[in-house]
Amino acid sequence: MCGIVGYIGTKNTKEILLSGLKELEYRGYDSAGIAVLQNGIFSSYKAVGKLINLEMKTKDFKTEGFALGIGHTRWATHGKPTELNAHPHFGENSCVVHNGIIENYAELKRELQTDGVTFLSQTDTEVIVHQFEKNQKESNNSFEAFTKTIKDIHGAYAILLATKGESETLFFAKQGSPLLIGINDVNEKYFASSDTPLIGQCSDVTYLEDGDYGYVTPTKIALFDKNGAEKETKFVALSQNKLLAQKEGYRFFMEKEIYEQSRVISDTLMGRAGKDEILFDELDSSLFDGINEIKLCACGTSYHAAMSASYLFERYAKVKTSIEVASEFRYRKPIMTKDTLFVVISQSGETADTLETLKMAKAAGLKTLVICNVDNSSMVRLADASILTRAGIEKGVASTKAFATQITVFWMLSLYIAKLRGSLSQEETASHIDTLRKVPSHVKVSDEMHERIKRLSKRYLHGHGFFFIGRDIFYPLALEGALKLKEISYLHAEGYPAGEMKHGPIALADPTLFTIALLPKHLLYEKAKSNVEELSARDSTICAISQIPFDKADDFVEISACEHYMLEFFEMMVVVQLLSLEISIRLGNDVDMPRNLAKSVTVE
Ligand code: AGP
């Protein structure tokens, strides 16, 4: 996700902006830029890649005396990581930085282009500054124009906008993406996406709420709520602990990223989940012409996402789907046919084994697609097409929100392909989309659920192993739960199809074999329940996760009443993520940096 900084004051504005962006590097980015307005003149610099490139470009640029400035680190969601797409984006006399997604940007862009506006970038953000200037011409009052612009755009945003005619004013708006205002005792005003750039500069901070907008000058902060009523700015003392600020108060990045799943899934859906159809701007439907099979290839958690996708693709798109572990596929001398769409899945886009299989598929003349979280990564650059998961940077080695957004993309992609193949009616698609839109609320972590799992975890710190079992799409989720636990607790865990118990594994059943049983109400419940009863009858210790109470379980984690098995999937995903997190914490492990592991396995 992107990072924003802003400043109004008399210090060295350029340095303040650059150091603020440096404090936001932990959020991940692929380009950066600043703009300074001083004496009615804008100076702006942008660079692709790391901040050092921007620092090099601005080394001869000096700012002394009063100025205002905005800065931005970009995590690409619309448009490649290029200088042209880097923020700030300019109109004729204004510029803007933005974190989030403007859902109706395409329609606004068409209207503005019809009015003769020329766009320089591929971004959704650029519509904000052109829409503002259109409104400014009509109202001749900058704040009115800004207010109207905020009403015109839909989606998630944290915005800072500056315009030449108001050389002491920064306009701001917040909806869905974080934005803070910091102050100090020398009358400076700071803006940032999180606490870290403000630490050491500000004594107090206010955390803007969704719908807040307004403007700041050297002497005034004018804050309005979503109904346009002016409101008081409530400041609180700013924490001075940078690492804690980066984790935003969570104990580990992994914990923070589990809590972020709700918001990032909303971002993943934004602009793609229409009323009764799925839209992928980044895809040309011709990619699927002549395709009779989809082969999904990945490693680790991404492989579990691929396996989950295979159930959705065959069930809804009615397309033959196969899955491959990349490290096996690359040496197996596989038969590849050109009617197969080769899909690689990778959070990092750099995993060596997966990258090699992509090269093999391309060499064999197959059409290729990558589902990835990092734009401009090796796989994104190599594949014929790519879909970004928009999870934002994932710092915990154990993948959570990347997996959640991969599943979300695959569910949407199954509906997209179903439409191309005519295998789902419009009503069925609309019903799926209604359910998709409920996912963010179903993955919100409730305090009572988290407390429940924290208490439960004390019982699972030993034992001679864990079975995670599930049927159908809950089998890859069982594999994922087992991997999460292994990765960060170092306890042995295996994921199994629930129906496999009697084919050997049940020999292990005893009170210190812990079974985590995924029992969805809406998918093969009775079948899975009887598998669990086989284990319970042999005295295995059972922890059942379900919306239906299960009296033969030793522990029971109740999920909410879901009307669709995919909502049960996402809720159970959060439960197994939290369970591995809390067990690992009790064992005193480094949750974010588990032993022997790397975030991206770029060697085989
Ligand atoms: C998942 O928690 C692990 N970090 C690991 O299995 C990871 O999913 C795997 O290495 C693949 O990484 P990628 O998604 O970046 O390709």
Residues whose N, C-alpha, C, O or C-beta is under 5 A from the ligand:
A	BS01	AGP	C299 G300 T301 S302 I345 S346 Q347 S348 G349 T351 V397 A398 S399 A598 K599 V601
